[in-house]
Amino acid sequence: MAQVIAILNFKGGVGKTTTAINLAAALHRHKKSVLVIDIDFQCNATHTLGYSPKDGDSIYELFTVKDIQRMPIYEREPGFDFIPSSKNMKNFNELMSSRNRREYILKKMVDLCRSSYDYIFIDCPPNGGLLNTNAMCASDSIIIPLDCEPYSLQGVITILDEIKAIQFDEVNPNIYILGFLLTRYDASLSVHKEAARTMRELYPNQVFNAKIRKNTALSKASLQKKTIFEYDSTANGASDYDQLARELLKKHSPH
């Protein structure tokens, strides 16, 4: 049964999509079956994974029907699948305005394919409102990518308040933070080292040891519609995401 993990931050540009794709790729290299679900109307994960609208349905079409007959799952390679998003997802709040229990619609979809994978990652939009609520309802845990800039760290409180509301309202009382992930980290910058130290002091045992270092290869890989391992398996980004995958596997290993 899959671990379902939302990659979530209400701030854009912190590496959510990069993490969803490359962490999934790293776990796949460790012989785990993975599914990436893109719910962001910007469709960055969708494009990077090689989908084109002519290929067929996206997740948007699932939200327009009440009886889901099949999931629009596409194979990146054996054991590495994805569900694409659509530009139409920007109309999600309006589309769901009259639906009952609209917070749980994505969960129903995810539950249909949970038994087929080891890990399912949901790539969330920034400021997604009801979409992010759906992602948190559908997930077991959350990874919060953070770049090491002051405004990003200040936004942590907003995220935590939203998670507490989901728990308190019993929308998903069991959701928890799997870890904070520091991204675009530059060890030569004192502000980044200070940010890492501050996060570890404020949230002990909740910050991943792995840091995703600033690495142009990650951006170049995305432009070429490749994972970092396909683009350059010797790049810092590849070793960083592999370290993160190993941490994740250790967290989920039987004790």
N, C-alpha and C positions, 0 to 999 in steps of 0.2 A: 504494500500500500504506500502510495507516494507521500512524501513530505511536501506540502504545498507552501511555498514561500513567496510572499509579496516583496518586490524590490520597490521601496517607497520613500519618497521625500517630496514635500510640497514645493521645493525649490528646483528649478530646472538647471541643467548643466552640471550636475554633480556625478554623472556616470551611472545612472540607473540602467539605461539600455546596454551600455558597455558591460556592466556587471551581469545583467541577466543573460546575455549571449555568451560571454566568455567564461562565466562560472559554470553555466550549463555545459559548454564545450569541455572545460577542464574535468568535470565529473564524468562526462561521456568517455574521456580518455582513461578514466579509472573504472571503466566497464559498468557504468551506471546508465540506465535508460532515463532520458530527460525529455521534458516538454516545456517549451517557452510559449506563454500566452501573451500576446501584445494587445493591450487595451487602450493604448495611447493613440489619439487621432493623428498625431504627427507621424506615426507608422515607421519610426526609425528602425526598430527591431525587425519589422516586417520586410522592409527594403533590404536590410543587411543580410537577412536569411534567404533572400533570393526570390521572394514572392512578387508577382505582378497581378494586378486586378483581373487580367484575362485568364488567370489560372483557376478562377472560380470564387466561391463564397469566402467571406471573412467572418470574424466573430460578430460583426454588426448584424448580419442577417439572422443570427440566432436570437438576438434581442427583439427582433420584429415578429417572432412566432411564439406561440404559447406551448406548442407541443414539439419538442426538439426530437427530430428523427435521427439525425446524425451530426457529428462534430466535424467542422472543416479543418481536419488535421492534415498537415503536409509534412512529408519526410525530407529533412535536410540531408540526412544519411541514416542508415539503419541504426535505430536506437536513439536518434536525435530528431525529434519532431517539433513542429511549431504550429500555432494557430494565429493567422494574420489579423491585423487590425484594418480599419478603414477610415478614410477622411470623414466619413459620415458619423463617426463616433463623437464628433463635436456636438451632435444633436442629441446626445444620450439623455441628458436631464429632461429635455422636452419630451423625448420618446417615452420615458418611464413615468411621466408625471401622473398618469392615471392607473398605473399598475399596482396591484396589491403586493405587499411583501417584496417591494422592488429592491430592497437591500440584499436579498438572497438569490437573485436570478443567476448571477455568475457562479455562486456556490453550486446550484443545481447542475450547471454545465460541467464544472470541475469534477463533481462527484461521479459523473458518468464515465470519466476516464482515469480516475485515481488509481484503480487497480492495475493499470497498464504500465505504470512508470515508477521509478524510484524517487525522482524529484520532478516537481512542477514549479516553474517560476512564472510569476505574473509581473510583467513590466508595466508599471503604473504611470499615469500622466502626472505632471505637476498641477497642483490646484484642481484636481479632478472631481472634487465634491462627491457626488453619489457614486461615481466610478470607483474612487478610492475606498469608499465605504463597502462597495461590493467586493473589492479585492480583499479587504480585511476580513469580511465575513467568510470568504471562500478559503482563507489561508490558515495554516497552523501557526505560522510565525512570520516575522518581518525582518528583513535586512534593510538598514537605513544607511545608504551611502552619503558621505559628507565630504565635501572638499574642505581644506584646512583654512578657510577664510572666516573672519569674525561673523559676518552676516549668516553664513551657513550654520555655524555653531549656535547662534542665537535662535535660529529656527527650530532647534531640537525641541524646545518647550512646547511649541505649537503642535508638533507631531505627537509628542507624548500625551498632551491633553486630548487629542483626537483618539488615540489608542485607548486611553482611560475611559472615554465616553463610550466607545464600542464595548468595552468590558463591563462598565457600570450598567449600561442599558440592556445588558445580556443579549446584545445582538450577536456577539461572539465572545463569551466570557473567558474562553481559554486562549485567546490570541496572546502572543508574547513576542518580545523583541529577541530575535536570535542573535543579533549583534549590530553594532555600529561599524561601518567600514570606511576608513579614511582613504580618500581618493585624491589623485593628482598631487600626491605628496612629494615634496622636495626637501630632502634632509639638509640641504645647504641653507635653507631659509629658517631663521630663528622663529618666525611667526608660525611656521608649520610644526616645528618641534614643540613649541609652546602649546599649540592647539592639541597635539597628540597627548601631551602631558595632562592638560586640563580635562580632556575627555576621559582619560583613565582615572583621574581623581574623582570626577563627578559621577562616573558610571563604571565602577570597578567590576571586572569580570564580564562586562558587556561590550567591550571594544575588541574587535578581532586583532590578533597579533599581526596578521597579514595587512600590509598597507599597499595600495595600488599607486605605484610611483608615477610621477609625470612622465609620459612616454608617448612620443609622436607616433610610434608604430601602432598604437591602439587606434588612433584616428585614421591612419592610412589603411589599416585593415578594414575598418568600417566602410571607407570610401570604395574599397575594392570588393565589398560584399563578402568578406572573409572573417573568420574568427582570428584572434591573435595567433593561435596555434597553426592555422593554415598560412597566415601571412609570414610569420617569423617566429618559430618556436624557440628561438634563442633570445628573444627580446625580453626586457624587464617585465613587460606586461604579461607575458606567458608564464614566467616564473612566479609572479605575484598572484595571478589567478590560480595557478596550481597550488600554491601555498594555502590560499583561501579554501580551495576544494578539499585539501587534506584536513584543514581545521573543521570543516563542515562534516566530513566523514567521521572524524573523531567524536564530534558532538552527538552524532546519530548512531555510533557503534554500540552494540549491546554491552552492558556493564555486568 
